[in-house]
Amino acid sequence: MSEPPPLPTLLPPSLPAEAEAAELAVPCGPDRLKAGLQYVPSLDECVGATECLVERRSFLSKVASGLDWLFGLGALLLLLAACSVIPVLNFLSLGYLLNVSGTVARTGRFRDGFIGVRKAAVLGSIAAGTWLVVWPARLLSTMWKDAELISPGSGMAKAGHAGLIVVIVITLVHIVWACVRGGKLRHFLWPQPLRFMRWLRAPQKFGQLQRRITDYVVELRLPFYFWLGLRGFVGALAWLIVPVGILLAATRLPVGGSVLLSLLGGLLLLLVAIHLPFLQAHFAQTDRFSALFELREVRRLFLRAPLAFWFALLITLLFAVPLYLLKIELTPRELAWLPSLLFVIFIFPARVLTGWAMSRATRREQPRHWFPRWVARLGIVPVALAYTVFVYFTPYLSWNGAWSLLEQHAFLVPAPLMAL
């Protein structure tokens, strides 16, 4: 009886002893290619390639995060400018800017003043994404209107109207789905319909969505900013009402009496301009309304960081001047947000520097040497005097005339006081 044939083996044929010894003698890596053997990467090469890939992904994620932060900063400035031209909502702008000063004053870090940038990026992405995805509906609406003008009630017009309704419904669903996914711009550009179908079949989806929206709205802290801005506005108005009222009254009197009143009002406005930015920062830092009138405490803090106070006051008053120049001509109502946008761009760093000066003064326990104190005192006076003189002449430059004295942009809401 013959023996069955041997089963085929799945193992590779063994190398001769000499070849196997030669292969083992060659280390892993490029040297194996020189020896004519199969390339096997070494452990160090594998680890190095993995680390390189991780570093590359980390670098790209940092770049994407930085771009998202810059986009959020631009969106934040636009939101502040938009709120500043709407009565009542402009207290949100003032409250946010005051909170910037107070936060930097408490922590001493500039980066802490950029509050809510990531959340503003989400709102900006939603606005930009919505603007993009509604374009098909806009174009189809234009085509339907043209068809109605050319041939009213025709089949083409009816088809265009039906198609427009379908596109609008799809667009609304797409916008809602993009917001549900996070509101990023990429969510508007790629809808992921299969994921949308799975989400529709998921249980308790609306409860989770409601919690996410509630958490997002609560984290915006809108009541806090409104209450802070309202109190800051009232306190600043209490300081400004007397000097500004005197300057307004001086414009209604003959030349002789107006000069004396103008000098008195200008002197009082000079004293208010020196102290009010730091009183507002002190109020935002402590969240006490009485802090707006603690003049002695602010003067005591000035002794600990005089040069920082001088620099912060210089930037605050200097950056408030450009908005007065924009009031030479009446701004159209549809472009009223542009001057406010420039104001927010200028006054934001001023609020950060004011908080920084307060932080330096708070962290020091002893007053500075007499020399920097007197240098700061002598430097503050011409800065405040130049600002007061400029404000005095604004009625002759502004479109609103004498009422422009109420537009104290350095201390009040970004929009003019008359917008209230």
C-alpha positions, 0 to 999 in steps of 0.5 A: 500500500503506497504512502499518501503524498506529503501535505504542503507546508505553509512555512517558508523554506528554511534558509541554509545555515550560512545564509541564516547566520549572515542575515542575523548578523546584519542589523535592522535598518538601511544596512540590510538593503546594502547587504541585499536583504529584506528591509526591516525598520528598527525600533528606533526608526519606528518610534521616531516616525511615530513621534514625527507624525504626532508632532506634525499633527500637534503642530497642525492642531495648534495652527488650527486652534490659533486660527479659530482663536483669531476668528473668534476675536474678530467675531467678538469685536463685531458682536460688541460693536453690534450691541453697542448701537442698540439701546439697552444692549449697549450695556452688554458691551460696556459690561464686557469691557469693564469685566476685561479690566476687572479680570486682568486686574485680578489675575495680572495676565493679559491673556485673561482679558480675552474673555469668551473668544472661543464662544464668539467663534461659534457664533461667528461660524454660525453666522458665516455658515448660514450666510454661505448655505442660504445662497442657493435659496437666494439664487433660486428665489431670483430666478423664480421672481424673474419667471413670474415677471416674464410669464406669470402663472406659467409652468416654469414659474410654478416649478420654480416656486415649488423648487424654492420651497424644497430648497428652503426646507433643506437649507433650514434643516441643514442649518439646524443640523450644523448647529447641532453638530457644533456650529463650526464652519466645516459643519456647514460645508459638509452636512454628513447626511448618514450621520444625520439619519443615525442622529434622528434614530437616537433616543433622547436626542432633543433632551441632550440638545436642550441641555447643550443649548442651555449650558451654552447660553448660561455660560455667556453670562449675559445678565452678569454683563448687563448688570455690570455695564448698567452699574458702571454706566450709572457710576460714570454718569454720576462723575460726568454729569456735573462737568459735562453739564457745566460745559453744556450750560456754557455753550448757551451763555454769552461770551463773558459768562461762558468763558468762566463756566468753560474753565470750571467745567474743563477743570472738573472734567480734567480731574474726572478724566484722571481718576474715572478709568481706574475707578471703573477698573476698581469697581469691576475688580471688586464688583462693588458699586461703592468702589466707583467712588473710592477716590482715596483708594485709587490714589493710594494704588497710584503710588504703588504703580505710577508709571503704569497708571500714566501709561494706561491713562495715556492709551485710554484717552488717546484711543478715545480721540479717533471716534470724535473725529468720525462724528464730523459728518453724520454717519448713516444709520445702516453704517452706525456700527462702523464707528462703534467697531473702531471704538471697540478696537481702540478701547479694548487694549485700553481696558486691558492696560487699565486692568494691568496697571491696577494689578501691578498696584495691587500686588505691591505693598509699598509705594514707589520711589518719589521720583517715578511718582512725580514723573507720573504726576507731571506726565498725567497732567498734560495728557488729561489737559490735552484730552479736556481741550479736545473735548471742549472743541468737539462741539465745533467739529461734531455734527451733533454740536453741543450735544457731542459733549455727552459722547464721552467714549472713554468712559461710557458705552461705545455708542453715543449716549444719545443712542440710549 
